[in-house]
Amino acid sequence: MPMAGQPLDDTDRKILALLQDDGRISLADLAGKVGLSPSPCLRRMRNLEKAGVIARYVAVLDQQAVGLPVSVFISIKLASQKQDALDRFAKTIARWPEVLECYLMTGPRDYWLRVVVPDLAAYERFLKQKLTRVDGVASIESSFALEQVKYTNVLPLG
C-alpha cells in the first residue's frame, strides 16, 4: 500500500491515470485494463484512497454550460505578511464559492485567485461586497480571461 510520500508502482499509476480519465469506469473494466482481477484492483483503489493519493471523486462541470463563463485572475497584495494576516485572508477566501483557486505566492504579490462569475456586473458585486472589504488588503489587480487555451485537472503521472 502506498503511504503518503512513497513512490507509486506502475500498476498504481495505471489505475490513477484511468481514473483521472474516467472516474466512473467500472471496476471490471478498470481491472481488465491494468491486468488485475477485480478484487486486487479494488484493494489497490482503497489503499490509494486511504493513503490520500485519491482525494475524492467529482463530476467536472462545463463552466459555460452552468452559466459561469467569466474567469477572472486576481493578484492580491496584503498590507502585512505576518502569519495572522495571511491566515485571516485565507480563511475568508475559503468561504467564497466564486473563488475556485487561491494560492499563496512568492514574489511581489501575496495571493493569486481564480474567480468565476456569470458576467461583469457579478464580478463588480464580488469585488465591492467581498474582496475590497477584507481587512489588510493593500491592492487588487484583476485580469479577465479572453479564451481558455488549456484546462486540465489530470496530473502527469508518466
CNS distance restraints for C-alpha pairs under 8 A (distance, minus, plus):
assign (resid   1 and name CA) (resid  44 and name CA) 7.15 0.50 0.50
assign (resid   1 and name CA) (resid  47 and name CA) 5.60 0.50 0.50
assign (resid   1 and name CA) (resid  48 and name CA) 7.23 0.50 0.50
assign (resid   1 and name CA) (resid  51 and name CA) 7.79 0.50 0.50
assign (resid   2 and name CA) (resid   6 and name CA) 5.83 0.50 0.50
assign (resid   2 and name CA) (resid   7 and name CA) 6.97 0.50 0.50
assign (resid   2 and name CA) (resid   8 and name CA) 6.33 0.50 0.50
assign (resid   2 and name CA) (resid  47 and name CA) 7.02 0.50 0.50
assign (resid   2 and name CA) (resid  48 and name CA) 6.63 0.50 0.50
assign (resid   2 and name CA) (resid  51 and name CA) 6.36 0.50 0.50
assign (resid   3 and name CA) (resid  51 and name CA) 5.13 0.50 0.50
assign (resid   4 and name CA) (resid  51 and name CA) 5.67 0.50 0.50
assign (resid   4 and name CA) (resid  52 and name CA) 6.78 0.50 0.50
assign (resid   4 and name CA) (resid  53 and name CA) 7.21 0.50 0.50
assign (resid   8 and name CA) (resid  12 and name CA) 5.80 0.50 0.50
assign (resid   8 and name CA) (resid  13 and name CA) 6.36 0.50 0.50
assign (resid   9 and name CA) (resid  13 and name CA) 6.31 0.50 0.50
assign (resid  10 and name CA) (resid  14 and name CA) 6.21 0.50 0.50
assign (resid  11 and name CA) (resid  15 and name CA) 6.20 0.50 0.50
assign (resid  11 and name CA) (resid  34 and name CA) 6.43 0.50 0.50
assign (resid  12 and name CA) (resid  16 and name CA) 6.14 0.50 0.50
assign (resid  12 and name CA) (resid  44 and name CA) 7.22 0.50 0.50
assign (resid  12 and name CA) (resid  48 and name CA) 7.98 0.50 0.50
assign (resid  13 and name CA) (resid  17 and name CA) 6.03 0.50 0.50
assign (resid  13 and name CA) (resid 157 and name CA) 6.51 0.50 0.50
assign (resid  13 and name CA) (resid 158 and name CA) 7.77 0.50 0.50
assign (resid  14 and name CA) (resid  18 and name CA) 6.18 0.50 0.50
assign (resid  14 and name CA) (resid  34 and name CA) 6.29 0.50 0.50
assign (resid  15 and name CA) (resid  19 and name CA) 6.15 0.50 0.50
assign (resid  15 and name CA) (resid  30 and name CA) 7.05 0.50 0.50
assign (resid  15 and name CA) (resid  34 and name CA) 6.66 0.50 0.50
assign (resid  15 and name CA) (resid  45 and name CA) 7.67 0.50 0.50
assign (resid  16 and name CA) (resid  20 and name CA) 6.03 0.50 0.50
assign (resid  17 and name CA) (resid  21 and name CA) 6.35 0.50 0.50
assign (resid  17 and name CA) (resid 154 and name CA) 7.98 0.50 0.50
assign (resid  17 and name CA) (resid 157 and name CA) 7.14 0.50 0.50
assign (resid  18 and name CA) (resid  22 and name CA) 6.13 0.50 0.50
assign (resid  18 and name CA) (resid  23 and name CA) 7.65 0.50 0.50
assign (resid  18 and name CA) (resid  25 and name CA) 7.98 0.50 0.50
assign (resid  18 and name CA) (resid  30 and name CA) 7.24 0.50 0.50
assign (resid  19 and name CA) (resid  23 and name CA) 4.55 0.50 0.50
assign (resid  19 and name CA) (resid  24 and name CA) 7.50 0.50 0.50
assign (resid  19 and name CA) (resid  25 and name CA) 7.01 0.50 0.50
assign (resid  20 and name CA) (resid 154 and name CA) 5.87 0.50 0.50
assign (resid  21 and name CA) (resid 154 and name CA) 7.48 0.50 0.50
assign (resid  23 and name CA) (resid  57 and name CA) 6.70 0.50 0.50
assign (resid  23 and name CA) (resid  58 and name CA) 7.70 0.50 0.50
assign (resid  25 and name CA) (resid  29 and name CA) 6.54 0.50 0.50
assign (resid  25 and name CA) (resid  30 and name CA) 6.33 0.50 0.50
assign (resid  26 and name CA) (resid  30 and name CA) 6.11 0.50 0.50
assign (resid  27 and name CA) (resid  31 and name CA) 5.92 0.50 0.50
assign (resid  27 and name CA) (resid  38 and name CA) 6.10 0.50 0.50
assign (resid  27 and name CA) (resid  41 and name CA) 7.57 0.50 0.50
assign (resid  27 and name CA) (resid  42 and name CA) 7.11 0.50 0.50
assign (resid  28 and name CA) (resid  32 and name CA) 6.11 0.50 0.50
assign (resid  28 and name CA) (resid  37 and name CA) 7.65 0.50 0.50
assign (resid  28 and name CA) (resid  38 and name CA) 5.69 0.50 0.50
assign (resid  29 and name CA) (resid  33 and name CA) 6.18 0.50 0.50
assign (resid  30 and name CA) (resid  34 and name CA) 6.39 0.50 0.50
assign (resid  30 and name CA) (resid  38 and name CA) 7.99 0.50 0.50
assign (resid  30 and name CA) (resid  41 and name CA) 7.69 0.50 0.50
assign (resid  31 and name CA) (resid  35 and name CA) 5.99 0.50 0.50
assign (resid  31 and name CA) (resid  36 and name CA) 4.89 0.50 0.50
assign (resid  31 and name CA) (resid  37 and name CA) 5.54 0.50 0.50
assign (resid  31 and name CA) (resid  38 and name CA) 5.24 0.50 0.50
assign (resid  31 and name CA) (resid  41 and name CA) 5.53 0.50 0.50
assign (resid  32 and name CA) (resid  36 and name CA) 6.04 0.50 0.50
assign (resid  32 and name CA) (resid  37 and name CA) 6.87 0.50 0.50
assign (resid  32 and name CA) (resid  38 and name CA) 7.88 0.50 0.50
assign (resid  36 and name CA) (resid  40 and name CA) 6.53 0.50 0.50
assign (resid  36 and name CA) (resid  41 and name CA) 5.95 0.50 0.50
assign (resid  37 and name CA) (resid  41 and name CA) 6.32 0.50 0.50
assign (resid  38 and name CA) (resid  42 and name CA) 6.00 0.50 0.50
assign (resid  39 and name CA) (resid  43 and name CA) 6.25 0.50 0.50
assign (resid  40 and name CA) (resid  44 and name CA) 6.21 0.50 0.50
assign (resid  41 and name CA) (resid  45 and name CA) 6.28 0.50 0.50
assign (resid  42 and name CA) (resid  46 and name CA) 6.15 0.50 0.50
assign (resid  43 and name CA) (resid  47 and name CA) 6.15 0.50 0.50
assign (resid  44 and name CA) (resid  48 and name CA) 6.13 0.50 0.50
assign (resid  45 and name CA) (resid  49 and name CA) 6.23 0.50 0.50
assign (resid  46 and name CA) (resid  50 and name CA) 6.11 0.50 0.50
assign (resid  47 and name CA) (resid  51 and name CA) 6.04 0.50 0.50
assign (resid  48 and name CA) (resid  52 and name CA) 6.28 0.50 0.50
assign (resid  48 and name CA) (resid  53 and name CA) 5.19 0.50 0.50
assign (resid  48 and name CA) (resid  54 and name CA) 5.69 0.50 0.50
assign (resid  49 and name CA) (resid  53 and name CA) 5.88 0.50 0.50
assign (resid  49 and name CA) (resid  54 and name CA) 4.71 0.50 0.50
assign (resid  49 and name CA) (resid  55 and name CA) 6.52 0.50 0.50
assign (resid  49 and name CA) (resid  56 and name CA) 7.88 0.50 0.50
assign (resid  50 and name CA) (resid  54 and name CA) 7.96 0.50 0.50
assign (resid  61 and name CA) (resid  65 and name CA) 7.86 0.50 0.50
assign (resid  61 and name CA) (resid  66 and name CA) 7.52 0.50 0.50
assign (resid  62 and name CA) (resid  66 and name CA) 6.45 0.50 0.50
assign (resid  63 and name CA) (resid  67 and name CA) 6.63 0.50 0.50
assign (resid  63 and name CA) (resid  68 and name CA) 5.35 0.50 0.50
assign (resid  63 and name CA) (resid  69 and name CA) 5.83 0.50 0.50
assign (resid  64 and name CA) (resid  68 and name CA) 5.52 0.50 0.50
assign (resid  64 and name CA) (resid  69 and name CA) 4.60 0.50 0.50
assign (resid  67 and name CA) (resid 118 and name CA) 5.71 0.50 0.50
assign (resid  68 and name CA) (resid 116 and name CA) 5.99 0.50 0.50
assign (resid  68 and name CA) (resid 117 and name CA) 4.98 0.50 0.50
assign (resid  68 and name CA) (resid 118 and name CA) 4.18 0.50 0.50
assign (resid  68 and name CA) (resid 119 and name CA) 7.51 0.50 0.50
assign (resid  69 and name CA) (resid 116 and name CA) 7.15 0.50 0.50
assign (resid  69 and name CA) (resid 117 and name CA) 6.70 0.50 0.50
assign (resid  69 and name CA) (resid 118 and name CA) 5.69 0.50 0.50
assign (resid  69 and name CA) (resid 119 and name CA) 7.32 0.50 0.50
assign (resid  70 and name CA) (resid 116 and name CA) 5.55 0.50 0.50
assign (resid  70 and name CA) (resid 117 and name CA) 5.30 0.50 0.50
assign (resid  70 and name CA) (resid 118 and name CA) 5.85 0.50 0.50
assign (resid  70 and name CA) (resid 119 and name CA) 6.01 0.50 0.50
assign (resid  70 and name CA) (resid 120 and name CA) 7.71 0.50 0.50
assign (resid  70 and name CA) (resid 144 and name CA) 7.42 0.50 0.50
assign (resid  70 and name CA) (resid 145 and name CA) 7.23 0.50 0.50
assign (resid  71 and name CA) (resid 114 and name CA) 6.76 0.50 0.50
assign (resid  71 and name CA) (resid 115 and name CA) 5.74 0.50 0.50
assign (resid  71 and name CA) (resid 116 and name CA) 4.65 0.50 0.50
assign (resid  71 and name CA) (resid 117 and name CA) 6.72 0.50 0.50
assign (resid  71 and name CA) (resid 144 and name CA) 6.11 0.50 0.50
assign (resid  71 and name CA) (resid 145 and name CA) 5.58 0.50 0.50
assign (resid  72 and name CA) (resid 113 and name CA) 8.00 0.50 0.50
assign (resid  72 and name CA) (resid 114 and name CA) 5.77 0.50 0.50
assign (resid  72 and name CA) (resid 115 and name CA) 5.13 0.50 0.50
assign (resid  72 and name CA) (resid 116 and name CA) 6.30 0.50 0.50
assign (resid  72 and name CA) (resid 142 and name CA) 6.49 0.50 0.50
assign (resid  72 and name CA) (resid 143 and name CA) 5.65 0.50 0.50
assign (resid  72 and name CA) (resid 144 and name CA) 4.60 0.50 0.50
assign (resid  72 and name CA) (resid 145 and name CA) 6.12 0.50 0.50
assign (resid  73 and name CA) (resid 112 and name CA) 7.09 0.50 0.50
assign (resid  73 and name CA) (resid 113 and name CA) 5.66 0.50 0.50
assign (resid  73 and name CA) (resid 114 and name CA) 4.73 0.50 0.50
assign (resid  73 and name CA) (resid 115 and name CA) 6.42 0.50 0.50
assign (resid  73 and name CA) (resid 142 and name CA) 5.76 0.50 0.50
assign (resid  73 and name CA) (resid 143 and name CA) 5.16 0.50 0.50
assign (resid  73 and name CA) (resid 144 and name CA) 6.31 0.50 0.50
assign (resid  73 and name CA) (resid 145 and name CA) 7.39 0.50 0.50
assign (resid  74 and name CA) (resid 112 and name CA) 5.68 0.50 0.50
assign (resid  74 and name CA) (resid 113 and name CA) 5.06 0.50 0.50
assign (resid  74 and name CA) (resid 114 and name CA) 6.46 0.50 0.50
assign (resid  74 and name CA) (resid 115 and name CA) 7.67 0.50 0.50
assign (resid  74 and name CA) (resid 140 and name CA) 6.76 0.50 0.50
assign (resid  74 and name CA) (resid 141 and name CA) 5.52 0.50 0.50
assign (resid  74 and name CA) (resid 142 and name CA) 4.46 0.50 0.50
assign (resid  74 and name CA) (resid 143 and name CA) 6.30 0.50 0.50
assign (resid  75 and name CA) (resid 109 and name CA) 6.28 0.50 0.50
assign (resid  75 and name CA) (resid 110 and name CA) 7.39 0.50 0.50
assign (resid  75 and name CA) (resid 111 and name CA) 5.67 0.50 0.50
assign (resid  75 and name CA) (resid 112 and name CA) 4.61 0.50 0.50
assign (resid  75 and name CA) (resid 113 and name CA) 6.44 0.50 0.50
assign (resid  75 and name CA) (resid 140 and name CA) 5.91 0.50 0.50
assign (resid  75 and name CA) (resid 141 and name CA) 5.24 0.50 0.50
assign (resid  75 and name CA) (resid 142 and name CA) 6.61 0.50 0.50
assign (resid  76 and name CA) (resid 109 and name CA) 5.80 0.50 0.50
assign (resid  76 and name CA) (resid 110 and name CA) 5.74 0.50 0.50
assign (resid  76 and name CA) (resid 111 and name CA) 5.00 0.50 0.50
assign (resid  76 and name CA) (resid 112 and name CA) 6.38 0.50 0.50
assign (resid  76 and name CA) (resid 137 and name CA) 7.04 0.50 0.50
assign (resid  76 and name CA) (resid 138 and name CA) 7.61 0.50 0.50
assign (resid  76 and name CA) (resid 139 and name CA) 5.86 0.50 0.50
assign (resid  76 and name CA) (resid 140 and name CA) 4.88 0.50 0.50
assign (resid  76 and name CA) (resid 141 and name CA) 6.64 0.50 0.50
assign (resid  77 and name CA) (resid 108 and name CA) 7.64 0.50 0.50
assign (resid  77 and name CA) (resid 109 and name CA) 4.91 0.50 0.50
assign (resid  77 and name CA) (resid 110 and name CA) 5.08 0.50 0.50
assign (resid  77 and name CA) (resid 111 and name CA) 6.79 0.50 0.50
assign (resid  77 and name CA) (resid 137 and name CA) 6.21 0.50 0.50
assign (resid  77 and name CA) (resid 138 and name CA) 5.48 0.50 0.50
assign (resid  77 and name CA) (resid 139 and name CA) 5.14 0.50 0.50
assign (resid  77 and name CA) (resid 140 and name CA) 6.63 0.50 0.50
assign (resid  78 and name CA) (resid  85 and name CA) 7.95 0.50 0.50
assign (resid  78 and name CA) (resid 109 and name CA) 7.94 0.50 0.50
assign (resid  78 and name CA) (resid 110 and name CA) 6.46 0.50 0.50
assign (resid  78 and name CA) (resid 136 and name CA) 5.54 0.50 0.50
assign (resid  78 and name CA) (resid 137 and name CA) 4.48 0.50 0.50
assign (resid  78 and name CA) (resid 138 and name CA) 4.88 0.50 0.50
assign (resid  78 and name CA) (resid 139 and name CA) 6.91 0.50 0.50
assign (resid  79 and name CA) (resid 136 and name CA) 5.25 0.50 0.50
assign (resid  79 and name CA) (resid 137 and name CA) 5.91 0.50 0.50
assign (resid  79 and name CA) (resid 138 and name CA) 4.93 0.50 0.50
assign (resid  80 and name CA) (resid  85 and name CA) 6.41 0.50 0.50
assign (resid  80 and name CA) (resid 136 and name CA) 6.86 0.50 0.50
assign (resid  81 and name CA) (resid  85 and name CA) 6.29 0.50 0.50
assign (resid  81 and name CA) (resid  86 and name CA) 6.20 0.50 0.50
assign (resid  81 and name CA) (resid 110 and name CA) 7.82 0.50 0.50
assign (resid  82 and name CA) (resid  86 and name CA) 6.36 0.50 0.50
assign (resid  83 and name CA) (resid  87 and name CA) 6.04 0.50 0.50
assign (resid  84 and name CA) (resid  88 and name CA) 6.01 0.50 0.50
assign (resid  85 and name CA) (resid  89 and name CA) 6.20 0.50 0.50
assign (resid  85 and name CA) (resid 136 and name CA) 7.03 0.50 0.50
assign (resid  86 and name CA) (resid  90 and name CA) 6.15 0.50 0.50
assign (resid  87 and name CA) (resid  91 and name CA) 6.09 0.50 0.50
assign (resid  88 and name CA) (resid  92 and name CA) 6.24 0.50 0.50
assign (resid  89 and name CA) (resid  93 and name CA) 6.19 0.50 0.50
assign (resid  89 and name CA) (resid 134 and name CA) 7.27 0.50 0.50
assign (resid  90 and name CA) (resid  94 and name CA) 6.08 0.50 0.50
assign (resid  91 and name CA) (resid  95 and name CA) 6.91 0.50 0.50
assign (resid  92 and name CA) (resid  96 and name CA) 7.39 0.50 0.50
assign (resid  92 and name CA) (resid 134 and name CA) 7.78 0.50 0.50
assign (resid  93 and name CA) (resid  99 and name CA) 7.07 0.50 0.50
assign (resid  93 and name CA) (resid 102 and name CA) 7.76 0.50 0.50
assign (resid  94 and name CA) (resid  99 and name CA) 7.58 0.50 0.50
assign (resid  98 and name CA) (resid 115 and name CA) 5.25 0.50 0.50
assign (resid  98 and name CA) (resid 116 and name CA) 5.42 0.50 0.50
assign (resid  98 and name CA) (resid 117 and name CA) 6.59 0.50 0.50
assign (resid  99 and name CA) (resid 113 and name CA) 6.65 0.50 0.50
assign (resid  99 and name CA) (resid 114 and name CA) 5.83 0.50 0.50
assign (resid  99 and name CA) (resid 115 and name CA) 4.44 0.50 0.50
assign (resid  99 and name CA) (resid 116 and name CA) 6.74 0.50 0.50
assign (resid 100 and name CA) (resid 113 and name CA) 7.53 0.50 0.50
assign (resid 100 and name CA) (resid 114 and name CA) 5.68 0.50 0.50
assign (resid 100 and name CA) (resid 115 and name CA) 5.81 0.50 0.50
assign (resid 100 and name CA) (resid 116 and name CA) 7.16 0.50 0.50
assign (resid 101 and name CA) (resid 112 and name CA) 7.94 0.50 0.50
assign (resid 101 and name CA) (resid 113 and name CA) 5.46 0.50 0.50
assign (resid 101 and name CA) (resid 114 and name CA) 5.09 0.50 0.50
assign (resid 101 and name CA) (resid 115 and name CA) 7.27 0.50 0.50
assign (resid 102 and name CA) (resid 111 and name CA) 6.78 0.50 0.50
assign (resid 102 and name CA) (resid 112 and name CA) 5.66 0.50 0.50
assign (resid 102 and name CA) (resid 113 and name CA) 4.42 0.50 0.50
assign (resid 102 and name CA) (resid 114 and name CA) 6.62 0.50 0.50
assign (resid 103 and name CA) (resid 111 and name CA) 5.47 0.50 0.50
assign (resid 103 and name CA) (resid 112 and name CA) 5.20 0.50 0.50
assign (resid 103 and name CA) (resid 113 and name CA) 6.51 0.50 0.50
assign (resid 104 and name CA) (resid 110 and name CA) 5.79 0.50 0.50
assign (resid 104 and name CA) (resid 111 and name CA) 4.65 0.50 0.50
assign (resid 104 and name CA) (resid 112 and name CA) 6.69 0.50 0.50
assign (resid 105 and name CA) (resid 109 and name CA) 6.59 0.50 0.50
assign (resid 105 and name CA) (resid 110 and name CA) 5.14 0.50 0.50
assign (resid 105 and name CA) (resid 111 and name CA) 5.37 0.50 0.50
assign (resid 105 and name CA) (resid 112 and name CA) 6.79 0.50 0.50
assign (resid 106 and name CA) (resid 110 and name CA) 6.66 0.50 0.50
assign (resid 117 and name CA) (resid 122 and name CA) 6.02 0.50 0.50
assign (resid 117 and name CA) (resid 123 and name CA) 6.11 0.50 0.50
assign (resid 118 and name CA) (resid 122 and name CA) 6.37 0.50 0.50
assign (resid 118 and name CA) (resid 123 and name CA) 7.99 0.50 0.50
assign (resid 119 and name CA) (resid 123 and name CA) 6.53 0.50 0.50
assign (resid 120 and name CA) (resid 124 and name CA) 6.21 0.50 0.50
assign (resid 121 and name CA) (resid 125 and name CA) 6.33 0.50 0.50
assign (resid 122 and name CA) (resid 126 and name CA) 6.19 0.50 0.50
assign (resid 123 and name CA) (resid 127 and name CA) 6.03 0.50 0.50
assign (resid 124 and name CA) (resid 128 and name CA) 6.06 0.50 0.50
assign (resid 125 and name CA) (resid 129 and name CA) 5.56 0.50 0.50
assign (resid 125 and name CA) (resid 130 and name CA) 7.66 0.50 0.50
assign (resid 126 and name CA) (resid 130 and name CA) 5.36 0.50 0.50
assign (resid 126 and name CA) (resid 131 and name CA) 6.53 0.50 0.50
assign (resid 127 and name CA) (resid 131 and name CA) 4.89 0.50 0.50
assign (resid 127 and name CA) (resid 132 and name CA) 5.91 0.50 0.50
assign (resid 128 and name CA) (resid 132 and name CA) 5.57 0.50 0.50
assign (resid 128 and name CA) (resid 133 and name CA) 7.21 0.50 0.50
assign (resid 129 and name CA) (resid 133 and name CA) 6.59 0.50 0.50
assign (resid 130 and name CA) (resid 134 and name CA) 6.82 0.50 0.50
assign (resid 132 and name CA) (resid 137 and name CA) 7.19 0.50 0.50
